[in-house]
Amino acid sequence: MKQAKNSSGKPGYFGPCPPSGTHRYRFTVYALSEPTGLSDGADLREALAAIDSKTIARGRLTGRYSR
């Protein structure tokens, strides 16, 4: 499994820590036909370009969180 950089510029997942109010979050998972060849830490543009031609299915979950 490879992980691209997140919004803090580091590989991996960090849960949301929003300010007060309601915020929407969207998670997308891709099923690929073959490995991308990306190194850990690729940026979003690089990751999306690498998976574009290899995507065979995609799932998306959108949720709201309030605090």
DAZI-V858615 format. One record per residue. RES is the residue in one small letter. NEAR is the number of other ideal C-beta (glycine too) atoms within 10 Angstrom. D_CENTER is the distance of its C-alpha to the mean C-alpha in Angstrom with 2 decimals. Layout:
# DAZI-V858615
RES;NEAR;D_CENTER, RES;NEAR;D_CENTER
This chain:
# DAZI-V858615
m;3;12.45, k;15;10.72, q;14;8.12, a;20;7.25, k;16;8.49, n;12;7.34, s;8;9.63, s;7;12.51, g;8;12.41, k;10;12.14, p;13;10.25, g;11;9.10, y;7;8.36, f;9;11.01, g;6;12.08, p;10;13.08, c;6;16.50, p;12;17.57, p;6;21.11, s;7;23.54, g;8;23.06, t;9;20.77, h;13;17.14, r;9;14.69, y;12;11.13, r;8;8.95, f;10;6.61, t;9;6.21, v;9;7.31, y;16;9.22, a;11;12.70, l;13;14.00, s;10;17.71, e;8;17.73, p;9;15.99, t;18;14.45, g;9;16.58, l;15;14.02, s;10;14.84, d;11;12.78, g;15;11.87, a;19;11.29, d;10;10.27, l;11;7.93, r;9;11.13, e;15;12.02, a;18;8.98, l;13;9.30, a;12;13.02, a;17;13.14, i;18;11.63, d;10;13.57, s;10;16.84, k;14;15.75, t;12;13.95, i;9;16.48, a;9;14.77, r;10;11.82, g;9;11.60, r;9;10.50, l;9;11.60, t;9;12.68, g;10;14.72, r;8;16.94, y;12;17.91, s;8;21.20, r;10;23.03
